[in-house]
Every structure is written in C-alpha cells, then in structure tokens.
Amino acid sequence: MHFSFLTLFPALIESYFTDSILKRAINANLISIETINIRDYAFDKYQKVDEPPISGGAGQVMRADVLSRALAPLKSSHIIFLSPCGKPFNNNDAKRLSQESHISFVCGRYEGFDERAIEMYADEVFSISDCILTGGELPALVLCDSIARQIQGVLGNTESLQGESFAEHLLEAPNFAKSPPFTTSPNENLQNLAVPSVYSKGNHSKIADLKKRLAICKTKYFRPDLYQTYRVLAHISTGRIAKKHTQKERTAYEK
C-alpha cells in the first residue's frame, strides 16, 4: 500500500513515521509513504497557493488550478480530501480502504479548498469529527494510521484486530494488565480495585460472555448513540431468528 500526502507542511507528516509500528511497516515494505508539497505546483516565484474567497469574507481559499497540477499525476490513485464537510470516517471505512493499492490524501489549510478541485478529483471526502482544525494533516494521519493497521502484517499479532471497539457496534470490553497486586501503590484506592475473577480462571466461554456484557455496559454509558444502533440491529437479528424457527415449526407441523 502506498500513501501520498499532498500538504503545505511535509515535515508534519514525515515525523509521524519515524517510530513505532508504522516505521516497522515501512521497513518491511508493507506500506510506503511520500509527501508532496503543494507549493511546488504554484505558478509564481512566490509559490502562492491561495486567494481570497470570491464571495467575500475572512480567510483564504486554496486554488483549484494549483491543486489540479498537483493531483494530475495521481489520478489513478484513490484520492481523499480531508474536510469538516466530509463523511465521518469510521472503522468500516478503514477496512474497505485497506484493499486499495494507492491512496492520496489532500490536506487543506486556511478556509479550505476551492470546491471545483473536490468536484474534479475527489473519490471521497472525510472528516474525523465535528470540529475544526488548523489543517488537514492530522486527519490525514488518523486515516492513514487506521487504514494501515488493517493491512496484513502491519500489526505483529493479527488477533489484535479481533474484538476491537466498533465491532458489532460495541465498544471494546475493559482490559486489565496482567500484573502483581497493587501492594506498593501510593494510591490506596487503587490497591482496593480488584480485577473480575472470571478473567483469571481460564474458562474462555465465561470470559467471552462477561466481556460481551461489559462491552454492552461500556457502550451504553460512553456511547449511547452507538448502543441504540446495537439494540436496533440486535432486535432485527433476534426477529429474523425467531421467524426462521417459526417457519421450521410450521413446516414440521405440515409434514
């Protein structure tokens, strides 16, 4: 998988890949990274990439003609613009996009992009939250990180992708480190916090059942919106199963 970042500040992108999992993925040739400075495609000696909005108002807008010159060589890649106006990115998007061979992220600045550049080149437009940032570099890195970890071999243990948050529309169940009791902790309250005993008894069926119940409780508390989706889908699934059993009983009776 090859990732291209079109940005006015390449150093912001490059520094992220100098350590940890993604650096190892680059060294193992599982992913590759390039940064493209949008200013290199400006027309004048001052490398001007922005103009005031034609409708008036504060701020500057990134020029469509400059962006077009930068994106023209990348038309065969899957081009993603980062914008607060975009669809909220989620884990299913990460899984789907991990099947691409080349993704190009266009990182905005100022008041955003001339809309014509999006219309001409964007395959998708994503946001990471209902908030405004100073630029698209952080959202692009968020997407890249999330997508890259879905690529086979990037994570050392493939089981790390199992049972994560958002699978089945639930948050991941609480995790606890396998460590000695907090007998020397300066925090007395921490010393008295016990880990659920089921976790340490080795009964995988009971552990899975407890984790599912804890995941439901955690989702209900932290993400009631996600919990409602889980409930609706669980209700639909239960209805389908009940309908299937009813049909089987009716068929058996008719025979």
Salt bridges, closest charged atoms under 4 A:
GLU34 OE2 - HIS2 NE2 3.19
GLU51 OE2 - ARG63 NH1 3.56
ASP65 OD2 - ARG63 NH2 2.73
ASP93 OD2 - LYS87 NZ 2.51
ASP93 OD1 - ARG96 NH2 2.99
GLU100 OE2 - HIS78 ND1 3.65
ASP114 OD2 - ARG116 NH2 2.67
GLU124 OE2 - HIS78 NE2 2.72
GLU124 OE1 - ARG96 NH2 2.94
GLU137 OE1 - ARG109 NH2 2.78
GLU164 OE2 - ARG149 NH2 2.64
GLU168 OE1 - LYS212 NZ 3.57
ASP209 OD2 - ARG213 NE 3.21
ASP225 OD1 - ARG223 NE 2.97
